[in-house]
Amino acid sequence: MVTPFAVVVVLLALALAGWALVFAVRDRAVVLRQLWGAGVVEAAILVQVVVALVLVAGGAVVTEPVTFWGYLVVSLAVLPLAAVWALAERTRWSSVVLVVAAVTVAVLQWRLLEIWGTA
């Protein structure tokens, strides 16, 4: 895993969480631009999955492979699920859902970086 890129993914997720938090505090629902931002974070995670696959196929060893791949799969699933929920729930709670999802992605990505670093 490329450490600077993983840090960028964490920062993108935290920026999205902060943006959604502002909306939640202001009692506003998620807007389409925020979902586009979630799409950017999701695309970065997809790139990270491809990089991890290439590195593992090239011989890199992960000490906890089940945890590592589980975190990657969950990272991929969280934001799309939150986006669907946010589109269905047009209240401030859609912003809260996006905050929780983005923070979850940031934590999962940080843990991935820690797991990769122990290899």
Backbone atoms as SQL, in Angstrom:
CREATE TABLE atoms (id INTEGER PRIMARY KEY, chain TEXT, resi INTEGER, resn TEXT, atom TEXT, x REAL, y REAL, z REAL);
INSERT INTO atoms VALUES
  (1, 'A', 1, 'MET', 'N', 0.850, -1.173, 0.000),
  (2, 'A', 1, 'MET', 'CA', 0.000, 0.000, 0.000),
  (3, 'A', 1, 'MET', 'C', 0.891, 1.230, 0.000),
  (4, 'A', 2, 'VAL', 'N', 0.526, 2.200, -0.773),
  (5, 'A', 2, 'VAL', 'CA', 1.302, 3.428, -0.873),
  (6, 'A', 2, 'VAL', 'C', 0.855, 4.364, 0.255),
  (7, 'A', 3, 'THR', 'N', 1.765, 4.615, 1.192),
  (8, 'A', 3, 'THR', 'CA', 1.422, 5.372, 2.399),
  (9, 'A', 3, 'THR', 'C', 0.888, 6.774, 2.105),
  (10, 'A', 4, 'PRO', 'N', 1.547, 7.583, 1.254),
  (11, 'A', 4, 'PRO', 'CA', 0.996, 8.920, 1.015),
  (12, 'A', 4, 'PRO', 'C', -0.415, 8.890, 0.430),
  (13, 'A', 5, 'PHE', 'N', -0.676, 7.930, -0.443),
  (14, 'A', 5, 'PHE', 'CA', -2.015, 7.843, -1.026),
  (15, 'A', 5, 'PHE', 'C', -3.044, 7.456, 0.036),
  (16, 'A', 6, 'ALA', 'N', -2.674, 6.547, 0.926),
  (17, 'A', 6, 'ALA', 'CA', -3.589, 6.147, 2.006),
  (18, 'A', 6, 'ALA', 'C', -3.905, 7.342, 2.903),
  (19, 'A', 7, 'VAL', 'N', -2.921, 8.163, 3.173),
  (20, 'A', 7, 'VAL', 'CA', -3.142, 9.358, 3.989),
  (21, 'A', 7, 'VAL', 'C', -4.072, 10.327, 3.260),
  (22, 'A', 8, 'VAL', 'N', -3.919, 10.431, 1.949),
  (23, 'A', 8, 'VAL', 'CA', -4.810, 11.288, 1.160),
  (24, 'A', 8, 'VAL', 'C', -6.250, 10.782, 1.247),
  (25, 'A', 9, 'VAL', 'N', -6.443, 9.481, 1.180),
  (26, 'A', 9, 'VAL', 'CA', -7.788, 8.910, 1.291),
  (27, 'A', 9, 'VAL', 'C', -8.380, 9.244, 2.663),
  (28, 'A', 10, 'VAL', 'N', -7.586, 9.113, 3.708),
  (29, 'A', 10, 'VAL', 'CA', -8.064, 9.451, 5.060),
  (30, 'A', 10, 'VAL', 'C', -8.458, 10.923, 5.128),
  (31, 'A', 11, 'LEU', 'N', -7.613, 11.797, 4.587),
  (32, 'A', 11, 'LEU', 'CA', -7.906, 13.233, 4.625),
  (33, 'A', 11, 'LEU', 'C', -9.143, 13.589, 3.802),
  (34, 'A', 12, 'LEU', 'N', -9.302, 12.945, 2.652),
  (35, 'A', 12, 'LEU', 'CA', -10.509, 13.171, 1.848),
  (36, 'A', 12, 'LEU', 'C', -11.765, 12.756, 2.612),
  (37, 'A', 13, 'ALA', 'N', -11.702, 11.611, 3.259),
  (38, 'A', 13, 'ALA', 'CA', -12.853, 11.131, 4.027),
  (39, 'A', 13, 'ALA', 'C', -13.155, 12.077, 5.185),
  (40, 'A', 14, 'LEU', 'N', -12.121, 12.556, 5.858),
  (41, 'A', 14, 'LEU', 'CA', -12.346, 13.488, 6.975),
  (42, 'A', 14, 'LEU', 'C', -12.880, 14.827, 6.483),
  (43, 'A', 15, 'ALA', 'N', -12.431, 15.277, 5.318),
  (44, 'A', 15, 'ALA', 'CA', -12.963, 16.518, 4.742),
  (45, 'A', 15, 'ALA', 'C', -14.447, 16.358, 4.419),
  (46, 'A', 16, 'LEU', 'N', -14.806, 15.219, 3.860),
  (47, 'A', 16, 'LEU', 'CA', -16.216, 14.941, 3.578),
  (48, 'A', 16, 'LEU', 'C', -17.027, 14.904, 4.874),
  (49, 'A', 17, 'ALA', 'N', -16.470, 14.287, 5.904),
  (50, 'A', 17, 'ALA', 'CA', -17.155, 14.229, 7.200),
  (51, 'A', 17, 'ALA', 'C', -17.358, 15.629, 7.765),
  (52, 'A', 18, 'GLY', 'N', -16.348, 16.466, 7.666),
  (53, 'A', 18, 'GLY', 'CA', -16.474, 17.839, 8.156),
  (54, 'A', 18, 'GLY', 'C', -17.529, 18.627, 7.406),
  (55, 'A', 19, 'TRP', 'N', -17.537, 18.457, 6.088),
  (56, 'A', 19, 'TRP', 'CA', -18.528, 19.131, 5.254),
  (57, 'A', 19, 'TRP', 'C', -19.941, 18.682, 5.624),
  (58, 'A', 20, 'ALA', 'N', -20.137, 17.403, 5.804),
  (59, 'A', 20, 'ALA', 'CA', -21.452, 16.884, 6.180),
  (60, 'A', 20, 'ALA', 'C', -21.825, 17.303, 7.600),
  (61, 'A', 21, 'LEU', 'N', -20.826, 17.406, 8.479),
  (62, 'A', 21, 'LEU', 'CA', -21.095, 17.833, 9.847),
  (63, 'A', 21, 'LEU', 'C', -21.632, 19.262, 9.886),
  (64, 'A', 22, 'VAL', 'N', -21.078, 20.126, 9.053),
  (65, 'A', 22, 'VAL', 'CA', -21.585, 21.502, 8.968),
  (66, 'A', 22, 'VAL', 'C', -23.065, 21.486, 8.576),
  (67, 'A', 23, 'PHE', 'N', -23.408, 20.638, 7.611),
  (68, 'A', 23, 'PHE', 'CA', -24.804, 20.543, 7.194),
  (69, 'A', 23, 'PHE', 'C', -25.677, 19.976, 8.311),
  (70, 'A', 24, 'ALA', 'N', -25.181, 18.999, 9.039),
  (71, 'A', 24, 'ALA', 'CA', -25.962, 18.404, 10.123),
  (72, 'A', 24, 'ALA', 'C', -26.217, 19.428, 11.220),
  (73, 'A', 25, 'VAL', 'N', -25.202, 20.199, 11.560),
  (74, 'A', 25, 'VAL', 'CA', -25.354, 21.215, 12.608),
  (75, 'A', 25, 'VAL', 'C', -26.335, 22.298, 12.164),
  (76, 'A', 26, 'ARG', 'N', -26.330, 22.612, 10.882),
  (77, 'A', 26, 'ARG', 'CA', -27.250, 23.623, 10.349),
  (78, 'A', 26, 'ARG', 'C', -28.634, 23.067, 10.027),
  (79, 'A', 27, 'ASP', 'N', -28.857, 21.804, 10.387),
  (80, 'A', 27, 'ASP', 'CA', -30.149, 21.152, 10.181),
  (81, 'A', 27, 'ASP', 'C', -30.531, 21.105, 8.700),
  (82, 'A', 28, 'ARG', 'N', -29.544, 20.732, 7.859),
  (83, 'A', 28, 'ARG', 'CA', -29.785, 20.644, 6.418),
  (84, 'A', 28, 'ARG', 'C', -29.512, 19.225, 5.940),
  (85, 'A', 29, 'ALA', 'N', -30.212, 18.839, 4.906),
  (86, 'A', 29, 'ALA', 'CA', -30.026, 17.525, 4.303),
  (87, 'A', 29, 'ALA', 'C', -28.794, 17.538, 3.398),
  (88, 'A', 30, 'VAL', 'N', -28.328, 16.354, 3.074),
  (89, 'A', 30, 'VAL', 'CA', -27.203, 16.196, 2.157),
  (90, 'A', 30, 'VAL', 'C', -27.591, 16.759, 0.793),
  (91, 'A', 31, 'VAL', 'N', -26.638, 17.411, 0.140),
  (92, 'A', 31, 'VAL', 'CA', -26.850, 17.925, -1.215),
  (93, 'A', 31, 'VAL', 'C', -26.065, 17.056, -2.195),
  (94, 'A', 32, 'LEU', 'N', -26.410, 17.173, -3.454),
  (95, 'A', 32, 'LEU', 'CA', -25.812, 16.341, -4.489),
  (96, 'A', 32, 'LEU', 'C', -24.292, 16.517, -4.559),
  (97, 'A', 33, 'ARG', 'N', -23.805, 17.725, -4.325),
  (98, 'A', 33, 'ARG', 'CA', -22.347, 17.955, -4.362),
  (99, 'A', 33, 'ARG', 'C', -21.619, 17.117, -3.320),
  (100, 'A', 34, 'GLN', 'N', -22.247, 16.927, -2.178),
  (101, 'A', 34, 'GLN', 'CA', -21.626, 16.085, -1.153),
  (102, 'A', 34, 'GLN', 'C', -21.567, 14.633, -1.608),
  (103, 'A', 35, 'LEU', 'N', -22.582, 14.183, -2.306),
  (104, 'A', 35, 'LEU', 'CA', -22.564, 12.821, -2.818),
  (105, 'A', 35, 'LEU', 'C', -21.505, 12.674, -3.914),
  (106, 'A', 36, 'TRP', 'N', -21.284, 13.725, -4.686),
  (107, 'A', 36, 'TRP', 'CA', -20.171, 13.701, -5.644),
  (108, 'A', 36, 'TRP', 'C', -18.842, 13.620, -4.899),
  (109, 'A', 37, 'GLY', 'N', -18.747, 14.329, -3.782),
  (110, 'A', 37, 'GLY', 'CA', -17.540, 14.237, -2.951),
  (111, 'A', 37, 'GLY', 'C', -17.341, 12.832, -2.419),
  (112, 'A', 38, 'ALA', 'N', -18.434, 12.194, -2.027),
  (113, 'A', 38, 'ALA', 'CA', -18.351, 10.801, -1.580),
  (114, 'A', 38, 'ALA', 'C', -17.899, 9.911, -2.729),
  (115, 'A', 39, 'GLY', 'N', -18.326, 10.240, -3.935),
  (116, 'A', 39, 'GLY', 'CA', -17.884, 9.502, -5.108),
  (117, 'A', 39, 'GLY', 'C', -16.391, 9.632, -5.348),
  (118, 'A', 40, 'VAL', 'N', -15.849, 10.799, -5.076),
  (119, 'A', 40, 'VAL', 'CA', -14.400, 11.002, -5.202),
  (120, 'A', 40, 'VAL', 'C', -13.662, 10.135, -4.187),
  (121, 'A', 41, 'VAL', 'N', -14.144, 10.115, -2.961),
  (122, 'A', 41, 'VAL', 'CA', -13.534, 9.269, -1.928),
  (123, 'A', 41, 'VAL', 'C', -13.642, 7.797, -2.333),
  (124, 'A', 42, 'GLU', 'N', -14.787, 7.415, -2.858),
  (125, 'A', 42, 'GLU', 'CA', -14.993, 6.034, -3.287),
  (126, 'A', 42, 'GLU', 'C', -14.034, 5.665, -4.425),
  (127, 'A', 43, 'ALA', 'N', -13.831, 6.578, -5.362),
  (128, 'A', 43, 'ALA', 'CA', -12.896, 6.324, -6.457),
  (129, 'A', 43, 'ALA', 'C', -11.473, 6.152, -5.923),
  (130, 'A', 44, 'ALA', 'N', -11.109, 6.952, -4.941),
  (131, 'A', 44, 'ALA', 'CA', -9.779, 6.818, -4.327),
  (132, 'A', 44, 'ALA', 'C', -9.635, 5.463, -3.640),
  (133, 'A', 45, 'ILE', 'N', -10.694, 4.997, -3.004),
  (134, 'A', 45, 'ILE', 'CA', -10.650, 3.681, -2.360),
  (135, 'A', 45, 'ILE', 'C', -10.513, 2.584, -3.413),
  (136, 'A', 46, 'LEU', 'N', -11.215, 2.733, -4.527),
  (137, 'A', 46, 'LEU', 'CA', -11.088, 1.759, -5.616),
  (138, 'A', 46, 'LEU', 'C', -9.659, 1.690, -6.145),
  (139, 'A', 47, 'VAL', 'N', -9.035, 2.846, -6.287),
  (140, 'A', 47, 'VAL', 'CA', -7.630, 2.867, -6.715),
  (141, 'A', 47, 'VAL', 'C', -6.774, 2.145, -5.685),
  (142, 'A', 48, 'GLN', 'N', -7.063, 2.370, -4.433),
  (143, 'A', 48, 'GLN', 'CA', -6.302, 1.722, -3.369),
  (144, 'A', 48, 'GLN', 'C', -6.480, 0.200, -3.405),
  (145, 'A', 49, 'VAL', 'N', -7.675, -0.266, -3.693),
  (146, 'A', 49, 'VAL', 'CA', -7.920, -1.704, -3.806),
  (147, 'A', 49, 'VAL', 'C', -7.093, -2.286, -4.944),
  (148, 'A', 50, 'VAL', 'N', -7.079, -1.608, -6.073),
  (149, 'A', 50, 'VAL', 'CA', -6.288, -2.078, -7.216),
  (150, 'A', 50, 'VAL', 'C', -4.807, -2.117, -6.866),
  (151, 'A', 51, 'VAL', 'N', -4.313, -1.079, -6.217),
  (152, 'A', 51, 'VAL', 'CA', -2.900, -1.042, -5.813),
  (153, 'A', 51, 'VAL', 'C', -2.594, -2.186, -4.852),
  (154, 'A', 52, 'ALA', 'N', -3.476, -2.429, -3.888),
  (155, 'A', 52, 'ALA', 'CA', -3.262, -3.523, -2.934),
  (156, 'A', 52, 'ALA', 'C', -3.247, -4.869, -3.649),
  (157, 'A', 53, 'LEU', 'N', -4.165, -5.055, -4.593),
  (158, 'A', 53, 'LEU', 'CA', -4.190, -6.304, -5.353),
  (159, 'A', 53, 'LEU', 'C', -2.899, -6.508, -6.134),
  (160, 'A', 54, 'VAL', 'N', -2.419, -5.452, -6.761),
  (161, 'A', 54, 'VAL', 'CA', -1.183, -5.546, -7.544),
  (162, 'A', 54, 'VAL', 'C', 0.005, -5.845, -6.634),
  (163, 'A', 55, 'LEU', 'N', 0.069, -5.170, -5.489),
  (164, 'A', 55, 'LEU', 'CA', 1.188, -5.393, -4.578),
  (165, 'A', 55, 'LEU', 'C', 1.172, -6.802, -3.999),
  (166, 'A', 56, 'VAL', 'N', 0.002, -7.292, -3.620),
  (167, 'A', 56, 'VAL', 'CA', -0.091, -8.645, -3.080),
  (168, 'A', 56, 'VAL', 'C', 0.226, -9.668, -4.176),
  (169, 'A', 57, 'ALA', 'N', -0.260, -9.434, -5.383),
  (170, 'A', 57, 'ALA', 'CA', 0.052, -10.339, -6.493),
  (171, 'A', 57, 'ALA', 'C', 1.545, -10.320, -6.820),
  (172, 'A', 58, 'GLY', 'N', 2.198, -9.191, -6.530),
  (173, 'A', 58, 'GLY', 'CA', 3.625, -9.062, -6.771),
  (174, 'A', 58, 'GLY', 'C', 4.485, -9.643, -5.673),
  (175, 'A', 59, 'GLY', 'N', 3.876, -10.168, -4.619),
  (176, 'A', 59, 'GLY', 'CA', 4.643, -10.821, -3.575),
  (177, 'A', 59, 'GLY', 'C', 4.617, -10.151, -2.219),
  (178, 'A', 60, 'ALA', 'N', 3.949, -9.015, -2.094),
  (179, 'A', 60, 'ALA', 'CA', 3.864, -8.361, -0.790),
  (180, 'A', 60, 'ALA', 'C', 3.043, -9.239, 0.156),
  (181, 'A', 61, 'VAL', 'N', 3.451, -9.284, 1.411),
  (182, 'A', 61, 'VAL', 'CA', 2.789, -10.125, 2.398),
  (183, 'A', 61, 'VAL', 'C', 2.029, -9.249, 3.386),
  (184, 'A', 62, 'VAL', 'N', 0.802, -9.633, 3.664),
  (185, 'A', 62, 'VAL', 'CA', -0.016, -8.947, 4.673),
  (186, 'A', 62, 'VAL', 'C', -0.118, -9.887, 5.862),
  (187, 'A', 63, 'THR', 'N', 0.210, -9.380, 7.061),
  (188, 'A', 63, 'THR', 'CA', 0.220, -10.253, 8.236),
  (189, 'A', 63, 'THR', 'C', -1.174, -10.710, 8.642),
  (190, 'A', 64, 'GLU', 'N', -2.175, -9.863, 8.459),
  (191, 'A', 64, 'GLU', 'CA', -3.555, -10.215, 8.802),
  (192, 'A', 64, 'GLU', 'C', -4.420, -10.085, 7.547),
  (193, 'A', 65, 'PRO', 'N', -4.340, -11.043, 6.646),
  (194, 'A', 65, 'PRO', 'CA', -5.034, -10.884, 5.361),
  (195, 'A', 65, 'PRO', 'C', -6.558, -10.813, 5.470),
  (196, 'A', 66, 'VAL', 'N', -7.163, -11.565, 6.356),
  (197, 'A', 66, 'VAL', 'CA', -8.626, -11.534, 6.473),
  (198, 'A', 66, 'VAL', 'C', -9.083, -10.159, 6.952),
  (199, 'A', 67, 'THR', 'N', -8.405, -9.635, 7.944),
  (200, 'A', 67, 'THR', 'CA', -8.742, -8.306, 8.451),
  (201, 'A', 67, 'THR', 'C', -8.498, -7.250, 7.389),
  (202, 'A', 68, 'PHE', 'N', -7.370, -7.344, 6.710),
  (203, 'A', 68, 'PHE', 'CA', -7.006, -6.377, 5.690),
  (204, 'A', 68, 'PHE', 'C', -8.052, -6.326, 4.576),
  (205, 'A', 69, 'TRP', 'N', -8.357, -7.476, 3.991),
  (206, 'A', 69, 'TRP', 'CA', -9.319, -7.502, 2.884),
  (207, 'A', 69, 'TRP', 'C', -10.731, -7.197, 3.375),
  (208, 'A', 70, 'GLY', 'N', -11.041, -7.573, 4.590),
  (209, 'A', 70, 'GLY', 'CA', -12.342, -7.224, 5.153),
  (210, 'A', 70, 'GLY', 'C', -12.512, -5.725, 5.289),
  (211, 'A', 71, 'TYR', 'N', -11.473, -5.048, 5.784),
  (212, 'A', 71, 'TYR', 'CA', -11.523, -3.594, 5.895),
  (213, 'A', 71, 'TYR', 'C', -11.671, -2.946, 4.523),
  (214, 'A', 72, 'LEU', 'N', -10.968, -3.477, 3.529),
  (215, 'A', 72, 'LEU', 'CA', -11.079, -2.909, 2.179),
  (216, 'A', 72, 'LEU', 'C', -12.490, -3.066, 1.624),
  (217, 'A', 73, 'VAL', 'N', -13.076, -4.240, 1.806),
  (218, 'A', 73, 'VAL', 'CA', -14.434, -4.480, 1.299),
  (219, 'A', 73, 'VAL', 'C', -15.439, -3.581, 2.013),
  (220, 'A', 74, 'VAL', 'N', -15.312, -3.477, 3.321),
  (221, 'A', 74, 'VAL', 'CA', -16.234, -2.617, 4.076),
  (222, 'A', 74, 'VAL', 'C', -16.041, -1.161, 3.678),
  (223, 'A', 75, 'SER', 'N', -14.792, -0.748, 3.461),
  (224, 'A', 75, 'SER', 'CA', -14.529, 0.624, 3.011),
  (225, 'A', 75, 'SER', 'C', -15.232, 0.915, 1.690),
  (226, 'A', 76, 'LEU', 'N', -15.242, -0.068, 0.820),
  (227, 'A', 76, 'LEU', 'CA', -15.917, 0.102, -0.468),
  (228, 'A', 76, 'LEU', 'C', -17.435, 0.178, -0.316),
  (229, 'A', 77, 'ALA', 'N', -17.981, -0.498, 0.666),
  (230, 'A', 77, 'ALA', 'CA', -19.430, -0.601, 0.798),
  (231, 'A', 77, 'ALA', 'C', -20.070, 0.543, 1.585),
  (232, 'A', 78, 'VAL', 'N', -19.334, 1.145, 2.492),
  (233, 'A', 78, 'VAL', 'CA', -19.940, 2.093, 3.441),
  (234, 'A', 78, 'VAL', 'C', -20.496, 3.338, 2.749),
  (235, 'A', 79, 'LEU', 'N', -19.713, 3.999, 1.913),
  (236, 'A', 79, 'LEU', 'CA', -20.178, 5.251, 1.308),
  (237, 'A', 79, 'LEU', 'C', -21.342, 5.066, 0.332),
  (238, 'A', 80, 'PRO', 'N', -21.326, 4.035, -0.521),
  (239, 'A', 80, 'PRO', 'CA', -22.518, 3.857, -1.370),
  (240, 'A', 80, 'PRO', 'C', -23.795, 3.594, -0.560),
  (241, 'A', 81, 'LEU', 'N', -23.677, 2.806, 0.506),
  (242, 'A', 81, 'LEU', 'CA', -24.849, 2.568, 1.352),
  (243, 'A', 81, 'LEU', 'C', -25.319, 3.860, 2.012),
  (244, 'A', 82, 'ALA', 'N', -24.374, 4.658, 2.466),
  (245, 'A', 82, 'ALA', 'CA', -24.728, 5.943, 3.084),
  (246, 'A', 82, 'ALA', 'C', -25.376, 6.878, 2.058),
  (247, 'A', 83, 'ALA', 'N', -24.896, 6.839, 0.822),
  (248, 'A', 83, 'ALA', 'CA', -25.472, 7.696, -0.224),
  (249, 'A', 83, 'ALA', 'C', -26.922, 7.303, -0.508),
  (250, 'A', 84, 'VAL', 'N', -27.180, 6.011, -0.581),
  (251, 'A', 84, 'VAL', 'CA', -28.557, 5.548, -0.807),
  (252, 'A', 84, 'VAL', 'C', -29.447, 5.984, 0.351),
  (253, 'A', 85, 'TRP', 'N', -28.943, 5.818, 1.562),
  (254, 'A', 85, 'TRP', 'CA', -29.705, 6.215, 2.746),
  (255, 'A', 85, 'TRP', 'C', -29.954, 7.730, 2.732),
  (256, 'A', 86, 'ALA', 'N', -28.922, 8.505, 2.382),
  (257, 'A', 86, 'ALA', 'CA', -29.047, 9.960, 2.362),
  (258, 'A', 86, 'ALA', 'C', -30.064, 10.420, 1.317),
  (259, 'A', 87, 'LEU', 'N', -30.129, 9.720, 0.197),
  (260, 'A', 87, 'LEU', 'CA', -31.124, 10.090, -0.818),
  (261, 'A', 87, 'LEU', 'C', -32.538, 9.735, -0.379),
  (262, 'A', 88, 'ALA', 'N', -32.668, 8.678, 0.395),
  (263, 'A', 88, 'ALA', 'CA', -33.989, 8.269, 0.874),
  (264, 'A', 88, 'ALA', 'C', -34.467, 9.131, 2.035),
  (265, 'A', 89, 'GLU', 'N', -33.558, 9.575, 2.869),
  (266, 'A', 89, 'GLU', 'CA', -33.874, 10.349, 4.072),
  (267, 'A', 89, 'GLU', 'C', -33.502, 11.806, 3.811),
  (268, 'A', 90, 'ARG', 'N', -34.468, 12.625, 3.496),
  (269, 'A', 90, 'ARG', 'CA', -34.188, 14.010, 3.126),
  (270, 'A', 90, 'ARG', 'C', -34.332, 14.959, 4.312),
  (271, 'A', 91, 'THR', 'N', -33.713, 14.612, 5.437),
  (272, 'A', 91, 'THR', 'CA', -33.694, 15.483, 6.611),
  (273, 'A', 91, 'THR', 'C', -32.244, 15.673, 7.031),
  (274, 'A', 92, 'ARG', 'N', -32.032, 16.319, 8.163),
  (275, 'A', 92, 'ARG', 'CA', -30.672, 16.513, 8.655),
  (276, 'A', 92, 'ARG', 'C', -29.992, 15.182, 8.948),
  (277, 'A', 93, 'TRP', 'N', -30.785, 14.141, 9.176),
  (278, 'A', 93, 'TRP', 'CA', -30.203, 12.848, 9.509),
  (279, 'A', 93, 'TRP', 'C', -29.436, 12.259, 8.332),
  (280, 'A', 94, 'SER', 'N', -29.750, 12.689, 7.128),
  (281, 'A', 94, 'SER', 'CA', -28.952, 12.245, 5.989),
  (282, 'A', 94, 'SER', 'C', -27.527, 12.776, 6.116),
  (283, 'A', 95, 'SER', 'N', -27.386, 13.985, 6.618),
  (284, 'A', 95, 'SER', 'CA', -26.052, 14.539, 6.847),
  (285, 'A', 95, 'SER', 'C', -25.330, 13.795, 7.956),
  (286, 'A', 96, 'VAL', 'N', -26.069, 13.431, 8.991),
  (287, 'A', 96, 'VAL', 'CA', -25.469, 12.665, 10.088),
  (288, 'A', 96, 'VAL', 'C', -24.995, 11.299, 9.587),
  (289, 'A', 97, 'VAL', 'N', -25.798, 10.658, 8.750),
  (290, 'A', 97, 'VAL', 'CA', -25.412, 9.369, 8.181),
  (291, 'A', 97, 'VAL', 'C', -24.126, 9.517, 7.373),
  (292, 'A', 98, 'LEU', 'N', -24.020, 10.587, 6.590),
  (293, 'A', 98, 'LEU', 'CA', -22.811, 10.800, 5.797),
  (294, 'A', 98, 'LEU', 'C', -21.601, 11.080, 6.687),
  (295, 'A', 99, 'VAL', 'N', -21.796, 11.797, 7.766),
  (296, 'A', 99, 'VAL', 'CA', -20.698, 12.032, 8.720),
  (297, 'A', 99, 'VAL', 'C', -20.193, 10.707, 9.279),
  (298, 'A', 100, 'VAL', 'N', -21.110, 9.886, 9.753),
  (299, 'A', 100, 'VAL', 'CA', -20.722, 8.598, 10.342),
  (300, 'A', 100, 'VAL', 'C', -20.018, 7.721, 9.312),
  (301, 'A', 101, 'ALA', 'N', -20.545, 7.688, 8.101),
  (302, 'A', 101, 'ALA', 'CA', -19.938, 6.859, 7.054),
  (303, 'A', 101, 'ALA', 'C', -18.540, 7.351, 6.698),
  (304, 'A', 102, 'ALA', 'N', -18.371, 8.646, 6.557),
  (305, 'A', 102, 'ALA', 'CA', -17.060, 9.193, 6.184),
  (306, 'A', 102, 'ALA', 'C', -16.033, 8.974, 7.296),
  (307, 'A', 103, 'VAL', 'N', -16.431, 9.149, 8.535),
  (308, 'A', 103, 'VAL', 'CA', -15.516, 8.890, 9.653),
  (309, 'A', 103, 'VAL', 'C', -15.172, 7.404, 9.707),
  (310, 'A', 104, 'THR', 'N', -16.143, 6.560, 9.458),
  (311, 'A', 104, 'THR', 'CA', -15.887, 5.118, 9.423),
  (312, 'A', 104, 'THR', 'C', -14.869, 4.773, 8.360),
  (313, 'A', 105, 'VAL', 'N', -15.017, 5.353, 7.181),
  (314, 'A', 105, 'VAL', 'CA', -14.055, 5.112, 6.105),
  (315, 'A', 105, 'VAL', 'C', -12.666, 5.598, 6.511),
  (316, 'A', 106, 'ALA', 'N', -12.584, 6.763, 7.123),
  (317, 'A', 106, 'ALA', 'CA', -11.281, 7.287, 7.545),
  (318, 'A', 106, 'ALA', 'C', -10.610, 6.355, 8.550),
  (319, 'A', 107, 'VAL', 'N', -11.371, 5.867, 9.511),
  (320, 'A', 107, 'VAL', 'CA', -10.816, 4.957, 10.523),
  (321, 'A', 107, 'VAL', 'C', -10.388, 3.636, 9.882),
  (322, 'A', 108, 'LEU', 'N', -11.221, 3.099, 9.013),
  (323, 'A', 108, 'LEU', 'CA', -10.865, 1.845, 8.341),
  (324, 'A', 108, 'LEU', 'C', -9.602, 2.013, 7.502),
  (325, 'A', 109, 'GLN', 'N', -9.485, 3.128, 6.813),
  (326, 'A', 109, 'GLN', 'CA', -8.301, 3.362, 5.985),
  (327, 'A', 109, 'GLN', 'C', -7.052, 3.516, 6.852),
  (328, 'A', 110, 'TRP', 'N', -7.189, 4.167, 7.973),
  (329, 'A', 110, 'TRP', 'CA', -6.039, 4.312, 8.881),
  (330, 'A', 110, 'TRP', 'C', -5.611, 2.955, 9.420),
  (331, 'A', 111, 'ARG', 'N', -6.590, 2.140, 9.777),
  (332, 'A', 111, 'ARG', 'CA', -6.278, 0.784, 10.247),
  (333, 'A', 111, 'ARG', 'C', -5.617, -0.045, 9.152),
  (334, 'A', 112, 'LEU', 'N', -6.067, 0.114, 7.918),
  (335, 'A', 112, 'LEU', 'CA', -5.428, -0.577, 6.798),
  (336, 'A', 112, 'LEU', 'C', -3.962, -0.186, 6.692),
  (337, 'A', 113, 'LEU', 'N', -3.710, 1.073, 6.864),
  (338, 'A', 113, 'LEU', 'CA', -2.336, 1.558, 6.810),
  (339, 'A', 113, 'LEU', 'C', -1.508, 0.950, 7.930),
  (340, 'A', 114, 'GLU', 'N', -2.086, 0.830, 9.127),
  (341, 'A', 114, 'GLU', 'CA', -1.378, 0.201, 10.246),
  (342, 'A', 114, 'GLU', 'C', -1.113, -1.285, 9.990),
  (343, 'A', 115, 'ILE', 'N', -2.124, -1.980, 9.472),
  (344, 'A', 115, 'ILE', 'CA', -1.956, -3.403, 9.185),
  (345, 'A', 115, 'ILE', 'C', -0.892, -3.617, 8.123),
  (346, 'A', 116, 'TRP', 'N', -0.921, -2.796, 7.078),
  (347, 'A', 116, 'TRP', 'CA', 0.069, -2.932, 6.016),
  (348, 'A', 116, 'TRP', 'C', 1.472, -2.646, 6.551),
  (349, 'A', 117, 'GLY', 'N', 1.567, -1.685, 7.465),
  (350, 'A', 117, 'GLY', 'CA', 2.873, -1.316, 8.012),
  (351, 'A', 117, 'GLY', 'C', 3.506, -2.393, 8.878),
  (352, 'A', 118, 'THR', 'N', 2.706, -3.326, 9.390),
  (353, 'A', 118, 'THR', 'CA', 3.253, -4.386, 10.244),
  (354, 'A', 118, 'THR', 'C', 3.790, -5.545, 9.424),
  (355, 'A', 119, 'ALA', 'N', 3.539, -5.533, 8.122),
  (356, 'A', 119, 'ALA', 'CA', 3.999, -6.641, 7.270),
  (357, 'A', 119, 'ALA', 'C', 5.495, -6.602, 7.052);
